[in-house]
Amino acid sequence: MAPEELPTQRLAIHSLEGSRIIVTAMFNPKEISIDKSVPWAKQGSSRGDKPALAFWSADGSVMSFDLMFDTFESGTDVHAAFVANLMKLAMVQDPDGAEDRKRPPRVAVRWGRAKLPDFEGVIESISTKYTMFLPDGTPVRATCRLAIREAGRVAVVKQ
């Protein structure tokens, strides 16, 4: 599915490489945080209460938000329907394959007509809380907290 074919009303997270995975929010997040750190270091020769600072390099922004998924009415497993694909976006693509595939894929966050710019990077963390279950134990409601670190390109560190 080309980016212009993505749903226009709901936030979507999709892979930019490897297997084509798209996770579309059931409910748009009520808030999104974008944090930008600018690392400065005190220069070694600095003295006093107003230190001399040096800038070394920029950090990418981190976008974070919560997504809620609810499959209670259909009775389907919310993990299988939504959470598993989110987790795939945070897993190593091919641990035994080519060097550039021994890492999770880059992803993009797009929200159709929203005025926020598209955000590209890597999933830094996913935290999932299952909050409703059917009598047989099937999870039918989950909230996932995601943090995505902005990245123009990524590499595998060879050991």
Backbone bond lengths (Angstrom), bond angles and torsions (degrees), N, CA, C in turn:
res aa  C-N    CA-C-N  psi(-1)  N-CA   C-N-CA  omega(-1)  CA-C   N-CA-C  phi
1 M - - - 1.449 - - 1.522 107.85 -
2 A 1.308 117.89 122.55 1.458 122.57 179.55 1.526 109.70 -70.97
3 P 1.349 118.02 152.85 1.463 120.39 -178.49 1.518 113.51 -52.62
4 E 1.327 117.75 -35.28 1.469 118.80 -179.72 1.526 112.69 -71.69
5 E 1.355 117.85 -11.90 1.452 121.32 178.23 1.527 112.50 -95.32
6 L 1.340 117.73 -1.62 1.454 120.33 179.83 1.518 109.62 -66.13
7 P 1.327 117.64 153.84 1.460 120.22 178.17 1.527 110.42 -55.14
8 T 1.330 116.12 140.43 1.457 119.49 -174.04 1.518 113.20 -93.64
9 Q 1.315 119.69 -14.87 1.452 121.17 -176.80 1.525 113.22 -101.63
10 R 1.301 119.33 -18.45 1.456 121.28 -174.04 1.518 111.37 -119.78
11 L 1.321 114.50 147.52 1.449 120.98 175.70 1.525 108.49 -63.59
12 A 1.315 116.54 139.53 1.470 121.54 178.06 1.518 109.03 -134.23
13 I 1.315 115.32 140.92 1.464 122.72 174.68 1.516 105.89 -115.49
14 H 1.329 116.39 128.55 1.460 117.22 -179.76 1.512 111.32 -142.25
15 S 1.315 114.32 153.81 1.461 121.19 179.66 1.523 109.34 -71.50
16 L 1.321 115.31 145.71 1.463 121.40 175.73 1.518 111.66 -103.25
17 E 1.337 116.64 -4.12 1.465 121.69 -179.55 1.520 108.57 -156.65
18 G 1.305 115.98 165.27 1.464 119.97 -179.10 1.518 111.46 70.41
19 S 1.329 115.92 -150.74 1.468 120.89 179.77 1.522 109.81 -60.33
20 R 1.309 115.91 139.35 1.472 121.14 179.92 1.519 108.84 -77.21
21 I 1.316 116.65 109.79 1.458 122.23 179.47 1.522 107.93 -125.99
22 I 1.321 116.23 130.05 1.463 121.93 175.51 1.521 107.95 -129.02
23 V 1.318 116.37 126.91 1.461 121.59 174.57 1.521 106.38 -116.27
24 T 1.329 115.77 116.03 1.460 121.62 179.69 1.518 109.07 -102.35
25 A 1.310 115.62 131.99 1.463 120.75 -178.80 1.518 110.63 -62.81
26 M 1.332 117.02 138.46 1.460 120.96 171.18 1.519 109.10 -72.23
27 F 1.336 114.79 -40.15 1.460 122.84 179.68 1.520 106.58 -131.33
28 N 1.319 117.29 130.44 1.456 119.40 179.06 1.523 110.35 -64.22
29 P 1.326 116.66 147.74 1.455 118.63 178.12 1.527 110.38 -63.79
30 K 1.339 115.75 146.93 1.466 118.19 179.18 1.515 110.88 -81.73
31 E 1.333 117.20 -16.70 1.459 120.22 175.22 1.523 109.45 -155.00
32 I 1.321 114.18 151.48 1.463 122.28 176.92 1.515 106.48 -131.34
33 S 1.331 115.71 134.07 1.462 120.38 176.37 1.517 108.47 -108.44
34 I 1.314 115.76 138.61 1.459 121.16 172.72 1.524 106.02 -126.45
35 D 1.325 115.46 114.30 1.459 121.84 -178.26 1.519 109.55 -108.31
36 K 1.328 115.55 135.22 1.466 121.34 179.23 1.519 107.90 -126.55
37 S 1.318 116.20 118.93 1.462 121.58 175.38 1.518 109.20 -98.96
38 V 1.304 115.65 141.01 1.463 121.56 176.51 1.526 106.47 -121.81
39 P 1.331 117.25 100.11 1.463 119.77 -174.27 1.530 112.87 -76.56
40 W 1.293 114.69 124.52 1.459 122.55 174.90 1.523 107.44 -119.77
41 A 1.308 116.87 147.42 1.463 121.18 178.29 1.520 109.18 -124.26
42 K 1.321 115.18 140.96 1.454 119.92 177.02 1.518 108.27 -71.44
43 Q 1.305 116.68 132.84 1.464 120.58 178.07 1.527 109.13 -71.51
44 G 1.318 115.49 142.19 1.462 121.43 -176.69 1.518 113.75 -57.26
45 S 1.311 117.11 -32.36 1.468 120.61 -178.15 1.526 112.17 -83.91
46 S 1.303 117.09 0.28 1.464 121.75 -175.66 1.527 111.30 -71.28
47 R 1.323 116.27 136.08 1.455 122.32 178.00 1.521 108.39 -134.12
48 G 1.300 115.94 154.94 1.457 120.40 173.56 1.516 112.93 90.80
49 D 1.345 114.41 -173.38 1.462 121.92 -175.06 1.519 113.70 -83.80
50 K 1.299 118.46 -11.86 1.464 121.71 177.25 1.520 108.19 -119.48
51 P 1.345 116.23 85.44 1.465 119.62 -173.21 1.530 112.31 -69.31
52 A 1.309 114.52 154.66 1.456 121.46 170.41 1.522 106.66 -81.69
53 L 1.301 116.51 132.17 1.463 121.09 -176.90 1.518 110.90 -113.72
54 A 1.316 115.43 151.57 1.462 122.18 177.27 1.527 108.70 -126.67
55 F 1.299 116.30 139.92 1.459 122.46 177.60 1.517 107.94 -100.65
56 W 1.353 116.55 129.04 1.460 120.35 -177.16 1.518 112.48 -104.33
57 S 1.320 116.54 -51.05 1.466 119.53 179.06 1.523 108.65 -164.49
58 A 1.305 115.68 161.30 1.462 121.08 -178.10 1.522 110.87 -88.02
59 D 1.313 115.80 149.63 1.457 121.98 170.15 1.516 108.02 -100.24
60 G 1.331 116.51 147.58 1.452 119.54 174.65 1.520 110.42 -72.65
61 S 1.305 116.16 158.72 1.465 120.58 175.37 1.521 109.60 -71.60
62 V 1.322 115.83 159.83 1.469 121.51 174.77 1.522 107.63 -122.65
63 M 1.324 115.98 122.41 1.462 122.08 176.82 1.518 107.49 -98.11
64 S 1.332 116.57 132.69 1.464 119.45 177.13 1.523 110.00 -135.89
65 F 1.332 114.52 146.66 1.463 121.06 -179.34 1.519 108.66 -166.25
66 D 1.319 115.35 165.22 1.463 122.60 176.39 1.525 108.95 -109.20
67 L 1.319 115.66 139.98 1.463 121.97 172.91 1.514 108.60 -120.25
68 M 1.323 116.87 133.12 1.459 121.07 178.49 1.526 108.23 -110.37
69 F 1.321 115.36 133.19 1.455 122.29 178.70 1.521 108.36 -121.92
70 D 1.340 116.88 134.75 1.461 121.18 -176.74 1.521 109.12 -138.61
71 T 1.335 116.46 113.79 1.467 121.34 179.61 1.522 110.58 -116.16
72 F 1.327 117.46 21.43 1.462 121.23 -177.13 1.526 112.18 -56.74
73 E 1.324 117.25 -46.80 1.469 120.15 -176.37 1.519 112.59 -62.01
74 S 1.331 117.00 -37.83 1.470 119.22 179.64 1.528 111.43 -86.01
75 G 1.333 117.19 -17.72 1.462 120.91 179.72 1.515 113.99 74.51
76 T 1.330 117.18 13.85 1.465 119.77 -179.20 1.527 110.59 -87.13
77 D 1.298 115.38 158.56 1.460 123.38 -179.68 1.530 109.12 -70.91
78 V 1.341 117.14 113.74 1.464 121.31 -177.47 1.528 111.15 -65.76
79 H 1.331 116.63 -30.40 1.464 119.08 178.04 1.525 110.33 -64.68
80 A 1.328 116.27 -50.32 1.462 120.44 -179.04 1.528 111.65 -64.91
81 A 1.327 117.21 -37.54 1.464 120.97 -175.46 1.527 113.53 -76.04
82 F 1.337 118.69 -33.13 1.467 120.43 -173.60 1.527 113.86 -133.33
83 V 1.322 117.38 -52.87 1.468 121.24 -170.31 1.525 111.48 -63.96
84 A 1.314 118.23 -40.19 1.475 121.08 -178.00 1.520 111.59 -57.92
85 N 1.336 118.27 -41.23 1.463 120.04 179.16 1.523 111.78 -69.35
86 L 1.333 117.76 -36.24 1.470 119.55 174.32 1.529 109.75 -60.47
87 M 1.320 115.60 -43.62 1.464 119.70 -179.98 1.533 111.52 -63.19
88 K 1.328 117.23 -36.94 1.470 120.13 177.70 1.516 111.25 -59.80
89 L 1.340 116.65 -32.81 1.462 120.51 179.82 1.528 112.26 -71.49
90 A 1.329 117.13 -10.94 1.460 121.60 179.03 1.527 111.96 -110.44
91 M 1.331 117.13 5.57 1.461 120.72 -177.21 1.523 111.37 -105.90
92 V 1.332 115.12 154.14 1.460 121.71 177.29 1.521 108.65 -58.59
93 Q 1.333 116.57 130.56 1.460 121.19 -176.19 1.519 112.43 -65.71
94 D 1.341 117.34 -48.60 1.465 121.02 -175.99 1.526 108.29 -152.19
95 P 1.343 117.74 88.86 1.469 120.69 -174.84 1.530 114.48 -59.67
96 D 1.321 117.60 -24.89 1.457 120.73 -177.88 1.528 112.61 -106.16
97 G 1.322 117.21 4.12 1.459 120.97 -175.48 1.511 113.62 -93.96
98 A 1.316 114.44 -151.54 1.460 121.80 -178.96 1.525 109.97 -62.10
99 E 1.332 115.80 151.04 1.469 121.38 -176.88 1.527 112.58 -53.15
100 D 1.327 118.05 -41.34 1.462 120.04 -176.05 1.534 112.87 -74.08
101 R 1.342 117.88 -2.99 1.475 120.89 177.47 1.532 111.84 -110.86
102 K 1.324 116.64 9.84 1.463 120.90 178.11 1.524 109.86 -93.07
103 R 1.319 115.38 46.52 1.456 123.41 179.73 1.516 108.60 -160.93
104 P 1.322 117.76 162.68 1.466 119.91 174.44 1.528 110.50 -66.66
105 P 1.321 117.15 157.27 1.467 120.24 -178.87 1.530 112.33 -76.13
106 R 1.320 114.69 157.14 1.463 119.58 168.07 1.526 107.09 -70.98
107 V 1.322 116.01 149.72 1.458 121.24 -179.10 1.528 109.89 -130.72
108 A 1.311 115.18 162.95 1.465 121.63 174.30 1.519 108.27 -126.75
109 V 1.323 115.20 142.95 1.460 122.06 173.92 1.515 106.23 -111.96
110 R 1.319 115.42 123.05 1.465 120.74 179.92 1.517 108.56 -131.26
111 W 1.305 114.60 142.70 1.456 119.51 179.73 1.517 108.30 -131.21
112 G 1.301 115.09 64.99 1.456 123.24 174.84 1.508 116.20 30.73
113 R 1.316 116.01 -108.56 1.458 121.11 -174.33 1.521 113.54 -88.38
114 A 1.306 117.76 2.15 1.465 120.14 179.53 1.526 109.34 -61.40
115 K 1.285 116.21 152.24 1.463 121.15 -177.04 1.526 112.63 -81.59
116 L 1.343 117.52 -3.02 1.455 120.34 176.36 1.524 109.34 -73.65
117 P 1.343 117.38 141.02 1.470 118.24 176.16 1.522 110.31 -71.00
118 D 1.340 116.40 155.91 1.461 120.84 174.16 1.524 108.08 -58.38
119 F 1.321 115.92 149.42 1.465 121.64 -176.71 1.509 107.40 -126.26
120 E 1.335 117.81 125.49 1.457 121.84 -178.93 1.513 110.26 -120.93
121 G 1.318 115.51 138.05 1.458 120.07 179.86 1.512 111.92 178.74
122 V 1.323 115.47 -145.88 1.458 122.08 179.66 1.522 108.69 -130.43
123 I 1.322 115.64 148.11 1.458 119.11 176.90 1.525 107.56 -71.91
124 E 1.323 114.54 122.81 1.452 120.97 179.75 1.527 110.65 -92.14
125 S 1.343 116.03 -34.80 1.465 118.90 176.93 1.522 110.73 -159.31
126 I 1.333 113.98 150.31 1.467 122.62 171.93 1.521 106.20 -133.97
127 S 1.304 115.84 128.97 1.458 121.21 175.50 1.523 106.71 -123.51
128 T 1.324 117.50 122.77 1.464 121.71 -175.76 1.518 110.32 -114.84
129 K 1.334 114.89 131.61 1.465 120.93 175.51 1.524 107.11 -119.72
130 Y 1.347 116.16 118.61 1.463 121.68 176.11 1.529 107.37 -89.10
131 T 1.338 116.35 126.40 1.468 119.14 -171.42 1.523 114.64 -122.17
132 M 1.323 118.59 -1.55 1.467 120.06 176.32 1.525 108.75 -151.66
133 F 1.340 114.91 141.38 1.458 121.15 -177.55 1.516 109.79 -135.72
134 L 1.327 116.59 149.22 1.459 121.54 170.81 1.521 108.61 -75.88
135 P 1.333 119.27 164.30 1.472 120.93 179.47 1.533 113.97 -54.35
136 D 1.358 117.18 -27.96 1.465 118.95 179.99 1.533 112.88 -85.49
137 G 1.340 117.05 3.51 1.462 121.39 178.51 1.516 115.07 95.32
138 T 1.329 118.57 -3.26 1.457 121.66 179.32 1.524 109.71 -65.31
139 P 1.347 117.95 124.31 1.455 119.38 178.03 1.535 110.29 -73.70
140 V 1.347 116.76 132.56 1.466 120.34 -177.97 1.528 112.81 -126.17
141 R 1.311 117.90 -1.09 1.468 120.15 175.05 1.521 108.36 -144.46
142 A 1.328 115.62 133.65 1.459 120.61 179.91 1.519 109.60 -147.56
143 T 1.318 114.85 148.25 1.458 121.93 171.74 1.514 107.34 -119.75
144 C 1.319 115.96 128.80 1.461 121.66 179.91 1.523 109.08 -114.93
145 R 1.329 115.85 126.04 1.464 121.76 174.65 1.525 106.38 -98.94
146 L 1.332 116.64 122.35 1.457 121.54 -178.14 1.514 110.71 -115.78
147 A 1.327 114.97 145.31 1.461 122.29 169.61 1.515 106.39 -127.83
148 I 1.319 115.70 126.36 1.461 121.34 -177.68 1.524 107.81 -122.77
149 R 1.332 115.61 121.60 1.467 121.34 -178.83 1.524 109.59 -91.99
150 E 1.308 116.13 126.91 1.451 122.81 179.23 1.528 110.53 -60.83
151 A 1.330 116.19 135.39 1.459 121.28 179.65 1.515 110.05 -154.51
152 G 1.307 116.61 128.54 1.460 121.03 176.66 1.515 111.54 -78.64
153 R 1.317 115.80 -37.93 1.465 121.41 175.29 1.512 107.12 -150.51
154 V 1.319 116.10 160.89 1.461 121.24 -177.07 1.523 108.91 -136.36
155 A 1.319 115.88 157.91 1.463 121.11 -179.51 1.517 108.97 -144.18
156 V 1.319 115.15 162.44 1.461 122.20 175.26 1.525 107.05 -98.63
157 V 1.317 116.84 133.21 1.459 120.96 176.43 1.519 107.74 -83.31
158 K 1.313 116.25 123.31 1.467 120.28 179.99 1.518 108.52 -83.02
159 Q 1.343 114.31 137.66 1.468 118.48 -178.34 1.487 112.41 -108.34
